[in-house]
Amino acid sequence: MALCVALQPDGTLVPTGQAVDACTGYVLVSSSEHAVYGLINQAFAVPTPEQAAGWFVGTFGFVVTMYLVARMTGAVANFFH
């Protein structure tokens, strides 16, 4: 659970009692919360140009491959029609 704290002049942290969304000091989070924030940042990160190109080429290649398979299957089916 996150906790709002203030930094004292002697370097210690003191809880302020404020809600986390209205905190004017620092917010301390647990290690599990920090791990979740890291996963969310990775999931919604902007892809690199190489990743974006790979997604485009992979998707385009899949669509073209499925089209060619369907076209060949249709040609074989029409042969027996």
PDB file of N, CA, C and O in Angstrom:
ATOM      1  N   MET A   1       0.834  -1.159   0.000  1.00  0.00           N
ATOM      2  CA  MET A   1       0.000   0.000   0.000  1.00  0.00           C
ATOM      3  C   MET A   1       0.891   1.239   0.000  1.00  0.00           C
ATOM      4  O   MET A   1       1.861   1.316   0.754  1.00  0.00           O
ATOM      5  N   ALA A   2       0.558   2.199  -0.844  1.00  0.00           N
ATOM      6  CA  ALA A   2       1.357   3.409  -0.965  1.00  0.00           C
ATOM      7  C   ALA A   2       1.156   4.306   0.250  1.00  0.00           C
ATOM      8  O   ALA A   2       0.106   4.287   0.893  1.00  0.00           O
ATOM      9  N   LEU A   3       2.178   5.084   0.545  1.00  0.00           N
ATOM     10  CA  LEU A   3       2.150   5.948   1.724  1.00  0.00           C
ATOM     11  C   LEU A   3       2.760   7.294   1.355  1.00  0.00           C
ATOM     12  O   LEU A   3       3.829   7.354   0.747  1.00  0.00           O
ATOM     13  N   CYS A   4       2.081   8.366   1.724  1.00  0.00           N
ATOM     14  CA  CYS A   4       2.596   9.714   1.482  1.00  0.00           C
ATOM     15  C   CYS A   4       3.516  10.101   2.635  1.00  0.00           C
ATOM     16  O   CYS A   4       3.129  10.022   3.801  1.00  0.00           O
ATOM     17  N   VAL A   5       4.746  10.524   2.297  1.00  0.00           N
ATOM     18  CA  VAL A   5       5.715  10.909   3.319  1.00  0.00           C
ATOM     19  C   VAL A   5       6.341  12.253   2.951  1.00  0.00           C
ATOM     20  O   VAL A   5       6.292  12.685   1.799  1.00  0.00           O
ATOM     21  N   ALA A   6       6.921  12.891   3.939  1.00  0.00           N
ATOM     22  CA  ALA A   6       7.649  14.147   3.744  1.00  0.00           C
ATOM     23  C   ALA A   6       9.082  13.946   4.204  1.00  0.00           C
ATOM     24  O   ALA A   6       9.342  13.211   5.158  1.00  0.00           O
ATOM     25  N   LEU A   7      10.000  14.596   3.528  1.00  0.00           N
ATOM     26  CA  LEU A   7      11.413  14.511   3.875  1.00  0.00           C
ATOM     27  C   LEU A   7      11.742  15.618   4.876  1.00  0.00           C
ATOM     28  O   LEU A   7      11.531  16.799   4.601  1.00  0.00           O
ATOM     29  N   GLN A   8      12.250  15.228   6.018  1.00  0.00           N
ATOM     30  CA  GLN A   8      12.620  16.175   7.070  1.00  0.00           C
ATOM     31  C   GLN A   8      14.027  16.717   6.804  1.00  0.00           C
ATOM     32  O   GLN A   8      14.795  16.093   6.072  1.00  0.00           O
ATOM     33  N   PRO A   9      14.371  17.860   7.383  1.00  0.00           N
ATOM     34  CA  PRO A   9      15.717  18.426   7.180  1.00  0.00           C
ATOM     35  C   PRO A   9      16.849  17.493   7.633  1.00  0.00           C
ATOM     36  O   PRO A   9      17.955  17.559   7.098  1.00  0.00           O
ATOM     37  N   ASP A  10      16.580  16.640   8.600  1.00  0.00           N
ATOM     38  CA  ASP A  10      17.640  15.725   9.054  1.00  0.00           C
ATOM     39  C   ASP A  10      17.732  14.469   8.196  1.00  0.00           C
ATOM     40  O   ASP A  10      18.535  13.582   8.489  1.00  0.00           O
ATOM     41  N   GLY A  11      16.918  14.378   7.132  1.00  0.00           N
ATOM     42  CA  GLY A  11      17.000  13.257   6.201  1.00  0.00           C
ATOM     43  C   GLY A  11      16.056  12.117   6.486  1.00  0.00           C
ATOM     44  O   GLY A  11      16.082  11.120   5.765  1.00  0.00           O
ATOM     45  N   THR A  12      15.231  12.216   7.491  1.00  0.00           N
ATOM     46  CA  THR A  12      14.276  11.154   7.792  1.00  0.00           C
ATOM     47  C   THR A  12      12.966  11.386   7.049  1.00  0.00           C
ATOM     48  O   THR A  12      12.647  12.507   6.651  1.00  0.00           O
ATOM     49  N   LEU A  13      12.221  10.309   6.871  1.00  0.00           N
ATOM     50  CA  LEU A  13      10.919  10.376   6.225  1.00  0.00           C
ATOM     51  C   LEU A  13       9.837  10.264   7.276  1.00  0.00           C
ATOM     52  O   LEU A  13       9.893   9.391   8.142  1.00  0.00           O
ATOM     53  N   VAL A  14       8.849  11.147   7.205  1.00  0.00           N
ATOM     54  CA  VAL A  14       7.758  11.162   8.177  1.00  0.00           C
ATOM     55  C   VAL A  14       6.444  11.065   7.426  1.00  0.00           C
ATOM     56  O   VAL A  14       6.212  11.845   6.503  1.00  0.00           O
ATOM     57  N   PRO A  15       5.561  10.114   7.801  1.00  0.00           N
ATOM     58  CA  PRO A  15       4.256  10.020   7.132  1.00  0.00           C
ATOM     59  C   PRO A  15       3.459  11.312   7.331  1.00  0.00           C
ATOM     60  O   PRO A  15       3.429  11.867   8.429  1.00  0.00           O
ATOM     61  N   THR A  16       2.812  11.786   6.257  1.00  0.00           N
ATOM     62  CA  THR A  16       2.048  13.029   6.341  1.00  0.00           C
ATOM     63  C   THR A  16       0.580  12.784   6.627  1.00  0.00           C
ATOM     64  O   THR A  16      -0.099  13.682   7.125  1.00  0.00           O
ATOM     65  N   GLY A  17       0.069  11.606   6.333  1.00  0.00           N
ATOM     66  CA  GLY A  17      -1.333  11.310   6.544  1.00  0.00           C
ATOM     67  C   GLY A  17      -2.206  11.745   5.377  1.00  0.00           C
ATOM     68  O   GLY A  17      -3.418  11.530   5.406  1.00  0.00           O
ATOM     69  N   GLN A  18      -1.621  12.351   4.354  1.00  0.00           N
ATOM     70  CA  GLN A  18      -2.382  12.774   3.182  1.00  0.00           C
ATOM     71  C   GLN A  18      -2.720  11.557   2.322  1.00  0.00           C
ATOM     72  O   GLN A  18      -2.052  10.523   2.367  1.00  0.00           O
ATOM     73  N   ALA A  19      -3.778  11.724   1.541  1.00  0.00           N
ATOM     74  CA  ALA A  19      -4.104  10.682   0.562  1.00  0.00           C
ATOM     75  C   ALA A  19      -3.025  10.682  -0.517  1.00  0.00           C
ATOM     76  O   ALA A  19      -2.419  11.717  -0.795  1.00  0.00           O
ATOM     77  N   VAL A  20      -2.788   9.522  -1.120  1.00  0.00           N
ATOM     78  CA  VAL A  20      -1.722   9.388  -2.111  1.00  0.00           C
ATOM     79  C   VAL A  20      -1.990  10.270  -3.330  1.00  0.00           C
ATOM     80  O   VAL A  20      -1.055  10.850  -3.883  1.00  0.00           O
ATOM     81  N   ASP A  21      -3.239  10.382  -3.755  1.00  0.00           N
ATOM     82  CA  ASP A  21      -3.524  11.182  -4.953  1.00  0.00           C
ATOM     83  C   ASP A  21      -3.407  12.686  -4.693  1.00  0.00           C
ATOM     84  O   ASP A  21      -3.376  13.466  -5.645  1.00  0.00           O
ATOM     85  N   ALA A  22      -3.342  13.109  -3.438  1.00  0.00           N
ATOM     86  CA  ALA A  22      -3.190  14.522  -3.094  1.00  0.00           C
ATOM     87  C   ALA A  22      -1.874  14.782  -2.371  1.00  0.00           C
ATOM     88  O   ALA A  22      -1.727  15.804  -1.701  1.00  0.00           O
ATOM     89  N   CYS A  23      -0.935  13.885  -2.496  1.00  0.00           N
ATOM     90  CA  CYS A  23       0.326  13.965  -1.762  1.00  0.00           C
ATOM     91  C   CYS A  23       1.175  15.123  -2.286  1.00  0.00           C
ATOM     92  O   CYS A  23       1.354  15.276  -3.494  1.00  0.00           O
ATOM     93  N   THR A  24       1.691  15.928  -1.373  1.00  0.00           N
ATOM     94  CA  THR A  24       2.568  17.032  -1.752  1.00  0.00           C
ATOM     95  C   THR A  24       4.028  16.693  -1.503  1.00  0.00           C
ATOM     96  O   THR A  24       4.913  17.468  -1.864  1.00  0.00           O
ATOM     97  N   GLY A  25       4.289  15.549  -0.892  1.00  0.00           N
ATOM     98  CA  GLY A  25       5.660  15.123  -0.616  1.00  0.00           C
ATOM     99  C   GLY A  25       6.059  13.999  -1.560  1.00  0.00           C
ATOM    100  O   GLY A  25       5.957  14.128  -2.780  1.00  0.00           O
ATOM    101  N   TYR A  26       6.509  12.910  -0.984  1.00  0.00           N
ATOM    102  CA  TYR A  26       6.936  11.726  -1.726  1.00  0.00           C
ATOM    103  C   TYR A  26       5.960  10.586  -1.460  1.00  0.00           C
ATOM    104  O   TYR A  26       5.328  10.526  -0.405  1.00  0.00           O
ATOM    105  N   VAL A  27       5.847   9.689  -2.426  1.00  0.00           N
ATOM    106  CA  VAL A  27       4.986   8.519  -2.268  1.00  0.00           C
ATOM    107  C   VAL A  27       5.870   7.282  -2.222  1.00  0.00           C
ATOM    108  O   VAL A  27       6.631   7.018  -3.153  1.00  0.00           O
ATOM    109  N   LEU A  28       5.768   6.534  -1.145  1.00  0.00           N
ATOM    110  CA  LEU A  28       6.487   5.269  -1.012  1.00  0.00           C
ATOM    111  C   LEU A  28       5.567   4.147  -1.455  1.00  0.00           C
ATOM    112  O   LEU A  28       4.405   4.103  -1.050  1.00  0.00           O
ATOM    113  N   VAL A  29       6.067   3.244  -2.274  1.00  0.00           N
ATOM    114  CA  VAL A  29       5.275   2.105  -2.732  1.00  0.00           C
ATOM    115  C   VAL A  29       5.994   0.823  -2.341  1.00  0.00           C
ATOM    116  O   VAL A  29       7.208   0.809  -2.141  1.00  0.00           O
ATOM    117  N   SER A  30       5.222  -0.253  -2.235  1.00  0.00           N
ATOM    118  CA  SER A  30       5.814  -1.546  -1.903  1.00  0.00           C
ATOM    119  C   SER A  30       6.501  -2.119  -3.140  1.00  0.00           C
ATOM    120  O   SER A  30       6.318  -1.627  -4.254  1.00  0.00           O
ATOM    121  N   SER A  31       7.285  -3.152  -2.925  1.00  0.00           N
ATOM    122  CA  SER A  31       8.009  -3.755  -4.048  1.00  0.00           C
ATOM    123  C   SER A  31       7.052  -4.385  -5.053  1.00  0.00           C
ATOM    124  O   SER A  31       7.321  -4.357  -6.254  1.00  0.00           O
ATOM    125  N   SER A  32       5.938  -4.954  -4.585  1.00  0.00           N
ATOM    126  CA  SER A  32       4.985  -5.553  -5.523  1.00  0.00           C
ATOM    127  C   SER A  32       4.302  -4.478  -6.371  1.00  0.00           C
ATOM    128  O   SER A  32       4.067  -4.686  -7.562  1.00  0.00           O
ATOM    129  N   GLU A  33       3.981  -3.323  -5.762  1.00  0.00           N
ATOM    130  CA  GLU A  33       3.391  -2.231  -6.537  1.00  0.00           C
ATOM    131  C   GLU A  33       4.390  -1.708  -7.565  1.00  0.00           C
ATOM    132  O   GLU A  33       4.021  -1.418  -8.704  1.00  0.00           O
ATOM    133  N   HIS A  34       5.628  -1.590  -7.170  1.00  0.00           N
ATOM    134  CA  HIS A  34       6.665  -1.129  -8.089  1.00  0.00           C
ATOM    135  C   HIS A  34       6.817  -2.091  -9.262  1.00  0.00           C
ATOM    136  O   HIS A  34       7.003  -1.651 -10.397  1.00  0.00           O
ATOM    137  N   ALA A  35       6.742  -3.384  -9.011  1.00  0.00           N
ATOM    138  CA  ALA A  35       6.841  -4.375 -10.087  1.00  0.00           C
ATOM    139  C   ALA A  35       5.677  -4.246 -11.058  1.00  0.00           C
ATOM    140  O   ALA A  35       5.861  -4.370 -12.269  1.00  0.00           O
ATOM    141  N   VAL A  36       4.481  -3.998 -10.535  1.00  0.00           N
ATOM    142  CA  VAL A  36       3.313  -3.827 -11.400  1.00  0.00           C
ATOM    143  C   VAL A  36       3.484  -2.589 -12.265  1.00  0.00           C
ATOM    144  O   VAL A  36       3.163  -2.621 -13.453  1.00  0.00           O
ATOM    145  N   TYR A  37       3.984  -1.497 -11.690  1.00  0.00           N
ATOM    146  CA  TYR A  37       4.198  -0.277 -12.468  1.00  0.00           C
ATOM    147  C   TYR A  37       5.199  -0.523 -13.586  1.00  0.00           C
ATOM    148  O   TYR A  37       5.036  -0.014 -14.694  1.00  0.00           O
ATOM    149  N   GLY A  38       6.231  -1.301 -13.298  1.00  0.00           N
ATOM    150  CA  GLY A  38       7.209  -1.636 -14.327  1.00  0.00           C
ATOM    151  C   GLY A  38       6.600  -2.444 -15.457  1.00  0.00           C
ATOM    152  O   GLY A  38       6.897  -2.199 -16.626  1.00  0.00           O
ATOM    153  N   LEU A  39       5.746  -3.410 -15.118  1.00  0.00           N
ATOM    154  CA  LEU A  39       5.091  -4.213 -16.154  1.00  0.00           C
ATOM    155  C   LEU A  39       4.161  -3.360 -17.008  1.00  0.00           C
ATOM    156  O   LEU A  39       4.100  -3.534 -18.225  1.00  0.00           O
ATOM    157  N   ILE A  40       3.442  -2.448 -16.381  1.00  0.00           N
ATOM    158  CA  ILE A  40       2.541  -1.571 -17.136  1.00  0.00           C
ATOM    159  C   ILE A  40       3.343  -0.676 -18.074  1.00  0.00           C
ATOM    160  O   ILE A  40       2.940  -0.461 -19.218  1.00  0.00           O
ATOM    161  N   ASN A  41       4.461  -0.158 -17.607  1.00  0.00           N
ATOM    162  CA  ASN A  41       5.300   0.679 -18.470  1.00  0.00           C
ATOM    163  C   ASN A  41       5.839  -0.108 -19.654  1.00  0.00           C
ATOM    164  O   ASN A  41       5.921   0.426 -20.760  1.00  0.00           O
ATOM    165  N   GLN A  42       6.204  -1.357 -19.446  1.00  0.00           N
ATOM    166  CA  GLN A  42       6.695  -2.175 -20.548  1.00  0.00           C
ATOM    167  C   GLN A  42       5.579  -2.515 -21.526  1.00  0.00           C
ATOM    168  O   GLN A  42       5.804  -2.545 -22.735  1.00  0.00           O
ATOM    169  N   ALA A  43       4.377  -2.772 -21.016  1.00  0.00           N
ATOM    170  CA  ALA A  43       3.267  -3.158 -21.885  1.00  0.00           C
ATOM    171  C   ALA A  43       2.831  -2.015 -22.790  1.00  0.00           C
ATOM    172  O   ALA A  43       2.429  -2.248 -23.930  1.00  0.00           O
ATOM    173  N   PHE A  44       2.904  -0.786 -22.297  1.00  0.00           N
ATOM    174  CA  PHE A  44       2.437   0.346 -23.070  1.00  0.00           C
ATOM    175  C   PHE A  44       3.572   1.208 -23.609  1.00  0.00           C
ATOM    176  O   PHE A  44       3.362   2.372 -23.951  1.00  0.00           O
ATOM    177  N   ALA A  45       4.755   0.650 -23.684  1.00  0.00           N
ATOM    178  CA  ALA A  45       5.895   1.393 -24.211  1.00  0.00           C
ATOM    179  C   ALA A  45       5.776   1.523 -25.727  1.00  0.00           C
ATOM    180  O   ALA A  45       5.226   0.647 -26.395  1.00  0.00           O
ATOM    181  N   VAL A  46       6.291   2.611 -26.254  1.00  0.00           N
ATOM    182  CA  VAL A  46       6.292   2.824 -27.698  1.00  0.00           C
ATOM    183  C   VAL A  46       7.287   1.849 -28.308  1.00  0.00           C
ATOM    184  O   VAL A  46       8.430   1.775 -27.856  1.00  0.00           O
ATOM    185  N   PRO A  47       6.871   1.090 -29.337  1.00  0.00           N
ATOM    186  CA  PRO A  47       7.799   0.116 -29.923  1.00  0.00           C
ATOM    187  C   PRO A  47       8.926   0.800 -30.684  1.00  0.00           C
ATOM    188  O   PRO A  47       8.781   1.919 -31.175  1.00  0.00           O
ATOM    189  N   THR A  48      10.036   0.109 -30.766  1.00  0.00           N
ATOM    190  CA  THR A  48      11.153   0.612 -31.558  1.00  0.00           C
ATOM    191  C   THR A  48      10.792   0.484 -33.035  1.00  0.00           C
ATOM    192  O   THR A  48       9.894  -0.283 -33.381  1.00  0.00           O
ATOM    193  N   PRO A  49      11.471   1.216 -33.906  1.00  0.00           N
ATOM    194  CA  PRO A  49      11.180   1.079 -35.337  1.00  0.00           C
ATOM    195  C   PRO A  49      11.348  -0.357 -35.847  1.00  0.00           C
ATOM    196  O   PRO A  49      10.617  -0.791 -36.738  1.00  0.00           O
ATOM    197  N   GLU A  50      12.305  -1.088 -35.283  1.00  0.00           N
ATOM    198  CA  GLU A  50      12.510  -2.472 -35.705  1.00  0.00           C
ATOM    199  C   GLU A  50      11.322  -3.344 -35.307  1.00  0.00           C
ATOM    200  O   GLU A  50      10.886  -4.193 -36.085  1.00  0.00           O
ATOM    201  N   GLN A  51      10.796  -3.137 -34.096  1.00  0.00           N
ATOM    202  CA  GLN A  51       9.638  -3.910 -33.657  1.00  0.00           C
ATOM    203  C   GLN A  51       8.412  -3.577 -34.506  1.00  0.00           C
ATOM    204  O   GLN A  51       7.678  -4.478 -34.914  1.00  0.00           O
ATOM    205  N   ALA A  52       8.189  -2.305 -34.771  1.00  0.00           N
ATOM    206  CA  ALA A  52       7.038  -1.906 -35.583  1.00  0.00           C
ATOM    207  C   ALA A  52       7.141  -2.487 -36.985  1.00  0.00           C
ATOM    208  O   ALA A  52       6.147  -2.965 -37.532  1.00  0.00           O
ATOM    209  N   ALA A  53       8.324  -2.450 -37.568  1.00  0.00           N
ATOM    210  CA  ALA A  53       8.514  -3.024 -38.906  1.00  0.00           C
ATOM    211  C   ALA A  53       8.289  -4.532 -38.876  1.00  0.00           C
ATOM    212  O   ALA A  53       7.700  -5.091 -39.801  1.00  0.00           O
ATOM    213  N   GLY A  54       8.752  -5.189 -37.821  1.00  0.00           N
ATOM    214  CA  GLY A  54       8.541  -6.631 -37.710  1.00  0.00           C
ATOM    215  C   GLY A  54       7.068  -6.988 -37.590  1.00  0.00           C
ATOM    216  O   GLY A  54       6.614  -7.957 -38.198  1.00  0.00           O
ATOM    217  N   TRP A  55       6.313  -6.211 -36.806  1.00  0.00           N
ATOM    218  CA  TRP A  55       4.869  -6.458 -36.684  1.00  0.00           C
ATOM    219  C   TRP A  55       4.180  -6.251 -38.021  1.00  0.00           C
ATOM    220  O   TRP A  55       3.308  -7.036 -38.393  1.00  0.00           O
ATOM    221  N   PHE A  56       4.559  -5.202 -38.755  1.00  0.00           N
ATOM    222  CA  PHE A  56       3.939  -4.926 -40.048  1.00  0.00           C
ATOM    223  C   PHE A  56       4.254  -6.031 -41.046  1.00  0.00           C
ATOM    224  O   PHE A  56       3.352  -6.547 -41.705  1.00  0.00           O
ATOM    225  N   VAL A  57       5.516  -6.394 -41.160  1.00  0.00           N
ATOM    226  CA  VAL A  57       5.922  -7.423 -42.119  1.00  0.00           C
ATOM    227  C   VAL A  57       5.318  -8.767 -41.746  1.00  0.00           C
ATOM    228  O   VAL A  57       4.868  -9.504 -42.624  1.00  0.00           O
ATOM    229  N   GLY A  58       5.299  -9.101 -40.451  1.00  0.00           N
ATOM    230  CA  GLY A  58       4.722 -10.372 -40.024  1.00  0.00           C
ATOM    231  C   GLY A  58       3.238 -10.450 -40.326  1.00  0.00           C
ATOM    232  O   GLY A  58       2.760 -11.472 -40.820  1.00  0.00           O
ATOM    233  N   THR A  59       2.502  -9.384 -40.038  1.00  0.00           N
ATOM    234  CA  THR A  59       1.064  -9.368 -40.310  1.00  0.00           C
ATOM    235  C   THR A  59       0.789  -9.394 -41.797  1.00  0.00           C
ATOM    236  O   THR A  59      -0.069 -10.145 -42.261  1.00  0.00           O
ATOM    237  N   PHE A  60       1.512  -8.581 -42.549  1.00  0.00           N
ATOM    238  CA  PHE A  60       1.340  -8.546 -43.997  1.00  0.00           C
ATOM    239  C   PHE A  60       1.678  -9.907 -44.608  1.00  0.00           C
ATOM    240  O   PHE A  60       0.964 -10.391 -45.487  1.00  0.00           O
ATOM    241  N   GLY A  61       2.756 -10.516 -44.146  1.00  0.00           N
ATOM    242  CA  GLY A  61       3.139 -11.832 -44.654  1.00  0.00           C
ATOM    243  C   GLY A  61       2.087 -12.886 -44.340  1.00  0.00           C
ATOM    244  O   GLY A  61       1.816 -13.754 -45.170  1.00  0.00           O
ATOM    245  N   PHE A  62       1.491 -12.823 -43.155  1.00  0.00           N
ATOM    246  CA  PHE A  62       0.438 -13.777 -42.792  1.00  0.00           C
ATOM    247  C   PHE A  62      -0.774 -13.625 -43.709  1.00  0.00           C
ATOM    248  O   PHE A  62      -1.320 -14.618 -44.191  1.00  0.00           O
ATOM    249  N   VAL A  63      -1.188 -12.393 -43.947  1.00  0.00           N
ATOM    250  CA  VAL A  63      -2.352 -12.146 -44.814  1.00  0.00           C
ATOM    251  C   VAL A  63      -2.069 -12.632 -46.231  1.00  0.00           C
ATOM    252  O   VAL A  63      -2.918 -13.290 -46.833  1.00  0.00           O
ATOM    253  N   VAL A  64      -0.911 -12.327 -46.765  1.00  0.00           N
ATOM    254  CA  VAL A  64      -0.564 -12.754 -48.122  1.00  0.00           C
ATOM    255  C   VAL A  64      -0.488 -14.276 -48.190  1.00  0.00           C
ATOM    256  O   VAL A  64      -0.956 -14.868 -49.162  1.00  0.00           O
ATOM    257  N   THR A  65       0.085 -14.912 -47.190  1.00  0.00           N
ATOM    258  CA  THR A  65       0.175 -16.372 -47.163  1.00  0.00           C
ATOM    259  C   THR A  65      -1.210 -17.004 -47.131  1.00  0.00           C
ATOM    260  O   THR A  65      -1.465 -17.960 -47.863  1.00  0.00           O
ATOM    261  N   MET A  66      -2.101 -16.491 -46.303  1.00  0.00           N
ATOM    262  CA  MET A  66      -3.461 -17.030 -46.244  1.00  0.00           C
ATOM    263  C   MET A  66      -4.194 -16.825 -47.572  1.00  0.00           C
ATOM    264  O   MET A  66      -4.958 -17.690 -47.999  1.00  0.00           O
ATOM    265  N   TYR A  67      -3.963 -15.683 -48.224  1.00  0.00           N
ATOM    266  CA  TYR A  67      -4.575 -15.438 -49.536  1.00  0.00           C
ATOM    267  C   TYR A  67      -4.079 -16.462 -50.557  1.00  0.00           C
ATOM    268  O   TYR A  67      -4.873 -17.022 -51.313  1.00  0.00           O
ATOM    269  N   LEU A  68      -2.783 -16.702 -50.578  1.00  0.00           N
ATOM    270  CA  LEU A  68      -2.237 -17.655 -51.554  1.00  0.00           C
ATOM    271  C   LEU A  68      -2.712 -19.076 -51.279  1.00  0.00           C
ATOM    272  O   LEU A  68      -2.998 -19.819 -52.218  1.00  0.00           O
ATOM    273  N   VAL A  69      -2.802 -19.465 -50.025  1.00  0.00           N
ATOM    274  CA  VAL A  69      -3.305 -20.800 -49.679  1.00  0.00           C
ATOM    275  C   VAL A  69      -4.763 -20.924 -50.115  1.00  0.00           C
ATOM    276  O   VAL A  69      -5.151 -21.946 -50.681  1.00  0.00           O
ATOM    277  N   ALA A  70      -5.562 -19.911 -49.864  1.00  0.00           N
ATOM    278  CA  ALA A  70      -6.966 -19.953 -50.269  1.00  0.00           C
ATOM    279  C   ALA A  70      -7.088 -19.984 -51.788  1.00  0.00           C
ATOM    280  O   ALA A  70      -7.942 -20.683 -52.334  1.00  0.00           O
ATOM    281  N   ARG A  71      -6.246 -19.236 -52.459  1.00  0.00           N
ATOM    282  CA  ARG A  71      -6.282 -19.205 -53.933  1.00  0.00           C
ATOM    283  C   ARG A  71      -5.931 -20.583 -54.506  1.00  0.00           C
ATOM    284  O   ARG A  71      -6.591 -21.057 -55.431  1.00  0.00           O
ATOM    285  N   MET A  72      -4.897 -21.222 -53.962  1.00  0.00           N
ATOM    286  CA  MET A  72      -4.511 -22.550 -54.443  1.00  0.00           C
ATOM    287  C   MET A  72      -5.574 -23.592 -54.106  1.00  0.00           C
ATOM    288  O   MET A  72      -5.871 -24.468 -54.918  1.00  0.00           O
ATOM    289  N   THR A  73      -6.138 -23.493 -52.921  1.00  0.00           N
ATOM    290  CA  THR A  73      -7.201 -24.415 -52.540  1.00  0.00           C
ATOM    291  C   THR A  73      -8.409 -24.249 -53.455  1.00  0.00           C
ATOM    292  O   THR A  73      -9.033 -25.232 -53.853  1.00  0.00           O
ATOM    293  N   GLY A  74      -8.732 -23.016 -53.783  1.00  0.00           N
ATOM    294  CA  GLY A  74      -9.836 -22.759 -54.712  1.00  0.00           C
ATOM    295  C   GLY A  74      -9.544 -23.301 -56.107  1.00  0.00           C
ATOM    296  O   GLY A  74     -10.442 -23.822 -56.768  1.00  0.00           O
ATOM    297  N   ALA A  75      -8.322 -23.184 -56.551  1.00  0.00           N
ATOM    298  CA  ALA A  75      -7.954 -23.704 -57.869  1.00  0.00           C
ATOM    299  C   ALA A  75      -8.087 -25.226 -57.908  1.00  0.00           C
ATOM    300  O   ALA A  75      -8.578 -25.785 -58.889  1.00  0.00           O
ATOM    301  N   VAL A  76      -7.650 -25.892 -56.841  1.00  0.00           N
ATOM    302  CA  VAL A  76      -7.768 -27.351 -56.790  1.00  0.00           C
ATOM    303  C   VAL A  76      -9.243 -27.745 -56.693  1.00  0.00           C
ATOM    304  O   VAL A  76      -9.659 -28.715 -57.326  1.00  0.00           O
ATOM    305  N   ALA A  77     -10.033 -27.020 -55.923  1.00  0.00           N
ATOM    306  CA  ALA A  77     -11.454 -27.331 -55.796  1.00  0.00           C
ATOM    307  C   ALA A  77     -12.181 -27.118 -57.121  1.00  0.00           C
ATOM    308  O   ALA A  77     -13.065 -27.900 -57.471  1.00  0.00           O
ATOM    309  N   ASN A  78     -11.823 -26.075 -57.857  1.00  0.00           N
ATOM    310  CA  ASN A  78     -12.443 -25.827 -59.167  1.00  0.00           C
ATOM    311  C   ASN A  78     -12.053 -26.874 -60.198  1.00  0.00           C
ATOM    312  O   ASN A  78     -12.803 -27.131 -61.140  1.00  0.00           O
ATOM    313  N   PHE A  79     -10.896 -27.473 -60.026  1.00  0.00           N
ATOM    314  CA  PHE A  79     -10.467 -28.521 -60.954  1.00  0.00           C
ATOM    315  C   PHE A  79     -11.426 -29.708 -60.900  1.00  0.00           C
ATOM    316  O   PHE A  79     -11.710 -30.323 -61.928  1.00  0.00           O
ATOM    317  N   PHE A  80     -11.931 -30.037 -59.698  1.00  0.00           N
ATOM    318  CA  PHE A  80     -12.832 -31.162 -59.536  1.00  0.00           C
ATOM    319  C   PHE A  80     -14.293 -30.784 -59.709  1.00  0.00           C
ATOM    320  O   PHE A  80     -15.160 -31.658 -59.672  1.00  0.00           O
ATOM    321  N   HIS A  81     -14.584 -29.521 -59.894  1.00  0.00           N
ATOM    322  CA  HIS A  81     -15.968 -29.041 -60.005  1.00  0.00           C
ATOM    323  C   HIS A  81     -16.498 -29.360 -61.344  1.00  0.00           C
ATOM    324  O   HIS A  81     -17.649 -29.042 -61.645  1.00  0.00           O
TER     325      HIS A  81
END
